[in-house]
């Protein structure tokens, strides 16, 4: 993203805020891994979306129509000694020259300067509950301002959830955002191919994960958007399995749900394939059913359709297919109405995708499913899961877990599958694994 794109976003938010208002956006705190070791710092998505500022200990302040500076960034000062240990800092000059702040102050001056800014505003746009430390300080600042009422200082009269506005903005991706997400999906799709080629009986789940991570990092995506799920056999029936420690067995399926983060944007792709490179009859029957359901759901991703249309399409195909295979008994409308399919397909078909893997944005507006519009990006991921011991299910179906997931952007006349480079047809998978 360019400096101008962040500036455009700030301008858009400030237009919605109106005069006599202030928005306060803190970045994420540094998270401790253990003892004196921290996790790699990753900025808060809302904060980074508005600023592009990658450092910890920072707070962005937006004040529409403020003559001196509409965008103020509080951040760490330059410190040669600490920079020798931890790396370069932007400091106050860098905040302005590199990241486009109108003005910048040391983060240590926040308690002195921000309350004076609050005194001049009637409305505060702030996400309460996201940063407990800043919540506490905000409460102290407001109480201090109210204690000055006899001197004529009124201060803020209204608190508004800034994340409501920001999350609606983030729902619609710009061209540069979609370009970045396309790159993330391409890197992950190629990594899935590498994982398929490594997969064979005797390989450990963690080795497949390592191959996937390596393929992503070699193309510039150093971090994953979430903990990869690499589940062979029965583990593929655990929806959020992340232990990734077992040995892959001949005759089982392997479910790999993994996607890199690139440029702070997530990809999210799932592929399922036979450990030995050849689907059994039962595996193939269920796999083709899930693939058919996904194709039906993707077909429903277009402007004017509502959010739940892809899910309804997937549910209909899966329920009918389960009836045909003898895994469900009854009439199709009755089974859908009673949600009988949830014994085998218990999750939703889609979720928003963006800077967060389960990205922000309302799924309903005024109680009705949201209509799909160009620029929205979502996953499409139906699945079927039959763990061992499933009551009333023949053993030949046990320990089959299948999910197929792609990243899809809504276009002006339909959709574009960003992750289409990851093979998912049975013959494509078997041919790739045979090589």
C-alpha positions as semicolon CSV with decimal commas, in nm:
position;residue;x (nm);y (nm);z (nm)
1;X;0,000;0,000;0,000
2;X;0,117;0,355;-0,068
3;X;0,121;0,650;0,171
4;X;-0,160;0,802;-0,037
5;X;-0,384;0,499;0,018
6;X;-0,353;0,531;0,395
7;X;-0,419;0,904;0,363
8;X;-0,732;0,834;0,157
9;X;-0,859;0,596;0,426
10;X;-0,802;0,853;0,701
11;X;-0,984;1,118;0,497
12;X;-1,277;0,883;0,444
13;X;-1,306;0,808;0,817
14;X;-1,277;1,176;0,913
15;X;-1,556;1,269;0,669
16;X;-1,781;1,018;0,846
17;X;-1,678;1,148;1,189
18;X;-1,762;1,512;1,120
19;X;-1,642;1,823;1,309
20;X;-1,574;1,849;1,684
21;X;-1,475;1,484;1,698
22;X;-1,163;1,279;1,767
23;X;-1,066;0,921;1,682
24;X;-0,812;0,731;1,890
25;X;-0,659;0,414;1,745
26;X;-0,396;0,220;1,941
27;X;-0,182;-0,053;1,791
28;X;-0,155;-0,398;1,948
29;X;0,057;-0,451;2,260
30;X;0,369;-0,665;2,241
31;X;0,275;-1,022;2,341
32;X;0,504;-1,226;2,563
33;X;0,578;-1,581;2,453
34;X;0,756;-1,696;2,766
35;X;0,982;-1,539;3,030
36;X;1,189;-1,274;2,846
37;X;1,095;-1,383;2,491
38;X;0,826;-1,196;2,295
39;X;0,624;-1,311;1,997
40;X;0,706;-1,138;1,671
41;X;0,517;-0,809;1,680
42;X;0,218;-0,776;1,449
43;X;0,030;-0,440;1,449
44;X;-0,340;-0,422;1,523
45;X;-0,523;-0,457;1,192
46;X;-0,747;-0,151;1,236
47;X;-0,450;0,063;1,338
48;X;-0,233;-0,058;1,051
49;X;-0,519;-0,018;0,801
50;X;-0,530;0,353;0,882
51;X;-0,159;0,425;0,928
52;X;0,070;0,165;0,770
53;X;0,286;0,211;1,082
54;X;0,454;-0,120;1,179
55;X;0,607;-0,041;1,520
56;X;0,472;-0,124;1,868
57;X;0,384;0,135;2,134
58;X;0,192;0,367;1,904
59;X;-0,140;0,552;1,909
60;X;-0,293;0,732;1,610
61;X;-0,519;1,032;1,666
62;X;-0,747;1,182;1,400
63;X;-0,910;1,524;1,451
64;X;-1,109;1,644;1,148
65;X;-1,062;2,011;1,050
66;X;-0,792;2,069;1,311
67;X;-0,581;2,355;1,173
68;X;-0,245;2,247;1,311
69;X;-0,260;1,873;1,244
70;X;-0,550;1,641;1,161
71;X;-0,341;1,323;1,192
72;X;-0,117;1,292;1,497
73;X;0,092;0,983;1,568
74;X;0,230;0,907;1,912
75;X;0,521;0,662;1,883
76;X;0,858;0,570;2,030
77;X;1,142;0,819;2,015
78;X;1,470;0,741;1,842
79;X;1,705;0,566;2,084
80;X;2,046;0,463;1,943
81;X;2,117;0,226;2,231
82;X;1,787;0,037;2,202
83;X;1,803;0,043;1,824
84;X;2,136;-0,135;1,844
85;X;1,956;-0,424;2,015
86;X;1,608;-0,417;1,860
87;X;1,642;-0,243;1,522
88;X;1,570;0,100;1,379
89;X;1,279;0,317;1,491
90;X;1,099;0,578;1,284
91;X;1,088;0,833;1,565
92;X;0,898;1,159;1,532
93;X;1,068;1,263;1,207
94;X;1,008;0,927;1,042
95;X;0,644;0,926;1,152
96;X;0,594;1,243;0,946
97;X;0,835;1,190;0,657
98;X;0,783;0,817;0,598
99;X;0,432;0,747;0,730
100;X;0,254;1,074;0,652
101;X;0,169;1,200;1,002
102;X;0,092;1,572;1,021
103;X;0,257;1,579;1,361
104;X;0,415;1,329;1,599
105;X;0,494;1,313;1,969
106;X;0,678;1,064;2,190
107;X;0,449;0,792;2,322
108;X;0,560;0,889;2,672
109;X;0,384;1,226;2,630
110;X;0,044;1,066;2,566
111;X;-0,092;1,141;2,916
112;X;0,005;1,507;2,887
113;X;-0,107;1,586;2,532
114;X;-0,406;1,362;2,449
115;X;-0,631;1,485;2,735
116;X;-0,590;1,843;2,605
117;X;-0,700;1,722;2,262
118;X;-1,003;1,551;2,416
119;X;-1,107;1,874;2,588
120;X;-1,171;2,036;2,250
121;X;-1,400;1,762;2,115
122;X;-1,761;1,660;2,169
123;X;-1,747;1,310;2,019
124;X;-1,485;1,041;2,079
125;X;-1,450;0,757;1,828
126;X;-1,283;0,473;2,013
127;X;-1,303;0,091;2,032
128;X;-1,367;0,031;2,401
129;X;-1,265;-0,312;2,530
130;X;-0,987;-0,379;2,280
131;X;-0,700;-0,231;2,482
132;X;-0,756;-0,259;2,860
133;X;-0,461;-0,036;2,949
134;X;-0,575;0,247;2,723
135;X;-0,937;0,196;2,835
136;X;-0,829;0,265;3,192
137;X;-0,631;0,573;3,096
138;X;-0,916;0,699;2,881
139;X;-1,151;0,674;3,177
140;X;-0,905;0,869;3,392
141;X;-0,866;1,140;3,126
142;X;-1,243;1,182;3,086
143;X;-1,300;1,201;3,461
144;X;-1,025;1,462;3,488
145;X;-1,185;1,670;3,213
146;X;-1,529;1,648;3,375
147;X;-1,381;1,775;3,701
148;X;-1,298;2,097;3,515
149;X;-1,662;2,170;3,431
150;X;-1,670;2,478;3,658
151;X;-1,392;2,632;3,454
152;X;-1,604;2,607;3,139
153;X;-1,446;2,293;3,000
154;X;-1,712;2,049;2,880
155;X;-1,515;1,788;2,691
156;X;-1,663;1,488;2,513
157;X;-2,037;1,429;2,537
158;X;-2,057;1,115;2,326
159;X;-1,856;0,796;2,275
160;X;-1,890;0,616;1,943
161;X;-1,750;0,274;1,844
162;X;-1,491;0,358;1,578
163;X;-1,457;-0,009;1,481
164;X;-1,812;-0,006;1,344
165;X;-1,705;0,250;1,082
166;X;-1,361;0,102;1,021
167;X;-1,486;-0,251;0,974
168;X;-1,735;-0,144;0,711
169;X;-1,452;0,035;0,529
170;X;-1,228;-0,272;0,549
171;X;-1,501;-0,490;0,400
172;X;-1,457;-0,328;0,058
173;X;-1,109;-0,399;-0,080
174;X;-0,931;-0,155;-0,310
175;X;-0,742;-0,261;-0,622
176;X;-0,412;-0,259;-0,435
177;X;-0,559;-0,471;-0,154
178;X;-0,695;-0,727;-0,400
179;X;-0,359;-0,733;-0,577
180;X;-0,187;-0,810;-0,246
181;X;-0,444;-1,080;-0,160
182;X;-0,401;-1,233;-0,505
183;X;-0,027;-1,260;-0,438
184;X;-0,089;-1,417;-0,097
185;X;-0,327;-1,672;-0,253
186;X;-0,082;-1,753;-0,533
187;X;0,201;-1,814;-0,286
188;X;-0,021;-2,038;-0,074
189;X;-0,157;-2,225;-0,376
190;X;0,197;-2,307;-0,487
191;X;0,281;-2,417;-0,133
192;X;-0,018;-2,652;-0,135
193;X;0,123;-2,813;-0,450
194;X;0,454;-2,866;-0,272
195;X;0,273;-3,023;0,022
196;X;0,087;-3,262;-0,208
197;X;0,412;-3,373;-0,368
198;X;0,577;-3,439;-0,032
199;X;0,281;-3,632;0,106
200;X;0,322;-4,011;0,127
201;X;0,279;-4,289;0,386
202;X;0,529;-4,254;0,672
203;X;0,571;-3,876;0,639
204;X;0,485;-3,683;0,955
205;X;0,215;-3,416;0,960
206;X;0,469;-3,163;1,084
207;X;0,691;-3,237;0,784
208;X;0,408;-3,140;0,550
209;X;0,358;-2,824;0,756
210;X;0,731;-2,748;0,732
211;X;0,725;-2,793;0,354
212;X;0,428;-2,556;0,327
213;X;0,591;-2,293;0,549
214;X;0,920;-2,321;0,362
215;X;0,752;-2,275;0,024
216;X;0,575;-1,960;0,149
217;X;0,883;-1,808;0,309
218;X;1,092;-1,866;-0,001
219;X;0,848;-1,643;-0,190
220;X;0,847;-1,361;0,064
221;X;0,560;-1,463;0,293
222;X;0,743;-1,510;0,621
223;X;0,440;-1,569;0,843
224;X;0,124;-1,776;0,826
225;X;-0,214;-1,607;0,857
226;X;-0,313;-1,868;1,120
227;X;-0,183;-2,193;1,266
228;X;-0,183;-2,449;0,983
229;X;-0,414;-2,749;1,013
230;X;-0,244;-3,064;0,883
231;X;-0,461;-3,360;0,978
232;X;-0,428;-3,713;0,847
233;X;-0,705;-3,972;0,882
234;X;-0,906;-3,920;1,201
235;X;-0,729;-3,588;1,264
236;X;-0,892;-3,447;0,950
237;X;-1,227;-3,480;1,126
238;X;-1,115;-3,235;1,399
239;X;-1,207;-2,896;1,258
240;X;-0,930;-2,695;1,427
241;X;-0,666;-2,964;1,468
242;X;-0,322;-2,797;1,499
243;X;-0,103;-3,052;1,681
244;X;0,031;-3,173;1,343
245;X;0,238;-3,448;1,506
246;X;0,116;-3,785;1,375
247;X;0,251;-4,010;1,103
248;X;0,053;-4,026;0,778
249;X;-0,087;-4,371;0,703
250;X;-0,148;-4,552;0,376
251;X;-0,517;-4,543;0,287
252;X;-0,598;-4,225;0,482
253;X;-0,680;-3,877;0,357
254;X;-0,478;-3,569;0,453
255;X;-0,658;-3,239;0,513
256;X;-0,435;-2,929;0,491
257;X;-0,592;-2,594;0,584
258;X;-0,315;-2,336;0,553
259;X;-0,254;-1,990;0,412
260;X;0,023;-1,736;0,435
261;X;0,002;-1,370;0,529
262;X;0,155;-1,137;0,271
263;X;0,174;-0,761;0,314
264;X;-0,048;-0,794;0,623
265;X;-0,324;-0,965;0,418
266;X;-0,436;-1,325;0,471
267;X;-0,494;-1,616;0,241
268;X;-0,697;-1,918;0,354
269;X;-0,696;-2,236;0,143
270;X;-0,787;-2,595;0,225
271;X;-0,711;-2,901;0,015
272;X;-0,777;-3,267;0,096
273;X;-0,600;-3,555;-0,078
274;X;-0,508;-3,923;-0,034
275;X;-0,186;-3,995;0,152
276;X;-0,091;-4,264;-0,100
277;X;-0,189;-4,052;-0,401
278;X;-0,502;-4,247;-0,498
279;X;-0,857;-4,191;-0,369
280;X;-1,048;-4,498;-0,255
281;X;-1,405;-4,539;-0,384
282;X;-1,557;-4,407;-0,060
283;X;-1,311;-4,116;-0,037
284;X;-1,372;-4,025;-0,399
285;X;-1,750;-4,034;-0,360
286;X;-1,746;-3,798;-0,065
287;X;-1,474;-3,578;-0,215
288;X;-1,668;-3,531;-0,539
289;X;-1,974;-3,441;-0,332
290;X;-1,787;-3,170;-0,139
291;X;-1,634;-3,038;-0,461
292;X;-1,976;-3,023;-0,627
293;X;-2,111;-2,836;-0,323
294;X;-1,823;-2,589;-0,338
295;X;-1,876;-2,527;-0,710
296;X;-2,246;-2,461;-0,647
297;X;-2,160;-2,220;-0,363
298;X;-1,897;-2,032;-0,566
299;X;-2,152;-1,992;-0,847
300;X;-2,370;-1,799;-0,599
301;X;-2,094;-1,546;-0,526
302;X;-2,202;-1,251;-0,736
303;X;-2,329;-0,896;-0,679
304;X;-2,691;-0,882;-0,569
305;X;-2,696;-1,224;-0,405
306;X;-2,703;-1,220;-0,028
307;X;-2,444;-1,356;0,212
308;X;-2,628;-1,681;0,284
309;X;-2,690;-1,782;-0,079
310;X;-2,357;-1,973;-0,112
311;X;-2,425;-2,160;0,215
312;X;-2,777;-2,252;0,109
313;X;-2,644;-2,386;-0,221
314;X;-2,376;-2,597;-0,050
315;X;-2,622;-2,736;0,205
316;X;-2,865;-2,841;-0,066
317;X;-2,599;-3,025;-0,267
318;X;-2,445;-3,194;0,038
319;X;-2,778;-3,306;0,182
320;X;-2,894;-3,453;-0,150
321;X;-2,558;-3,626;-0,195
322;X;-2,570;-3,776;0,154
323;X;-2,915;-3,912;0,074
324;X;-2,788;-4,067;-0,250
325;X;-2,499;-4,231;-0,061
326;X;-2,733;-4,367;0,207
327;X;-2,583;-4,160;0,487
328;X;-2,905;-3,965;0,538
329;X;-3,260;-4,097;0,504
330;X;-3,567;-3,886;0,438
331;X;-3,699;-3,615;0,210
332;X;-3,460;-3,340;0,103
333;X;-3,672;-3,041;0,219
334;X;-3,738;-3,199;0,560
335;X;-3,372;-3,290;0,615
336;X;-3,260;-2,937;0,526
337;X;-3,523;-2,782;0,750
338;X;-3,426;-3,005;1,043
339;X;-3,055;-2,945;0,971
340;X;-2,987;-3,318;0,964
341;X;-2,680;-3,250;0,751
342;X;-2,508;-3,095;1,055
343;X;-2,414;-3,444;1,171
344;X;-2,163;-3,442;0,885
345;X;-2,134;-3,072;0,795
346;X;-2,150;-2,858;1,105
347;X;-1,988;-2,527;1,007
348;X;-2,074;-2,235;0,779
349;X;-1,965;-2,223;0,416
350;X;-1,811;-1,874;0,408
351;X;-1,641;-1,603;0,610
352;X;-1,495;-1,264;0,521
353;X;-1,123;-1,254;0,439
354;X;-0,881;-0,963;0,451
355;X;-0,621;-0,838;0,697
356;X;-0,758;-1,094;0,941
357;X;-0,827;-1,452;0,833
358;X;-1,176;-1,421;0,982
359;X;-1,206;-1,066;0,868
360;X;-1,428;-0,788;0,997
361;X;-1,762;-0,674;0,855
362;X;-2,124;-0,738;0,947
363;X;-2,292;-1,043;0,795
364;X;-2,637;-0,896;0,849
365;X;-2,764;-0,540;0,806
366;X;-3,088;-0,441;0,982
367;X;-3,156;-0,808;1,054
368;X;-3,126;-0,923;0,691
369;X;-2,837;-1,105;0,523
370;X;-2,598;-0,859;0,366
371;X;-2,596;-0,830;-0,013
372;X;-2,268;-0,915;-0,184
373;X;-2,097;-0,622;-0,357
374;X;-1,785;-0,577;-0,570
375;X;-1,464;-0,563;-0,365
376;X;-1,580;-0,800;-0,091
377;X;-1,357;-1,105;-0,039
378;X;-1,477;-1,426;0,121
379;X;-1,382;-1,790;0,156
380;X;-1,599;-2,075;0,027
381;X;-1,532;-2,393;0,227
382;X;-1,789;-2,673;0,250
383;X;-1,687;-2,999;0,411
384;X;-1,792;-3,344;0,529
385;X;-1,653;-3,509;0,845
386;X;-1,722;-3,866;0,958
387;X;-1,518;-3,959;1,268
388;X;-1,482;-4,321;1,378
389;X;-1,772;-4,450;1,583
390;X;-2,029;-4,235;1,400
391;X;-2,360;-4,387;1,498
392;X;-2,555;-4,547;1,216
393;X;-2,270;-4,503;0,966
394;X;-2,093;-4,798;0,806
395;X;-1,724;-4,835;0,897
396;X;-1,613;-4,785;0,539
397;X;-1,696;-4,415;0,580
398;X;-1,521;-4,366;0,915
399;X;-1,227;-4,127;0,958
400;X;-1,296;-3,947;0,632
401;X;-1,265;-3,570;0,678
402;X;-1,285;-3,350;0,369
403;X;-1,282;-2,973;0,330
404;X;-1,219;-2,774;0,012
405;X;-1,166;-2,399;0,057
406;X;-1,092;-2,116;-0,182
407;X;-1,057;-1,738;-0,159
408;X;-1,308;-1,552;-0,376
409;X;-1,342;-1,182;-0,458
410;X;-1,677;-1,040;-0,571
411;X;-1,636;-0,858;-0,904
412;X;-1,875;-0,622;-1,083
413;X;-2,015;-0,906;-1,295
414;X;-1,947;-1,217;-1,087
415;X;-1,649;-1,349;-0,898
416;X;-1,279;-1,428;-0,926
417;X;-1,126;-1,724;-0,743
418;X;-0,792;-1,593;-0,614
419;X;-0,671;-1,940;-0,511
420;X;-0,754;-2,120;-0,836
421;X;-0,391;-2,233;-0,884
422;X;-0,425;-2,493;-0,606
423;X;-0,539;-2,821;-0,769
424;X;-0,869;-2,964;-0,647
425;X;-1,007;-3,191;-0,920
426;X;-0,949;-3,560;-0,844
427;X;-0,749;-3,625;-1,162
428;X;-0,536;-3,312;-1,109
429;X;-0,449;-3,413;-0,754
430;X;-0,369;-3,773;-0,843
431;X;-0,158;-3,667;-1,141
432;X;0,042;-3,414;-0,933
433;X;0,101;-3,663;-0,651
434;X;0,208;-3,929;-0,901
435;X;0,491;-3,700;-1,013
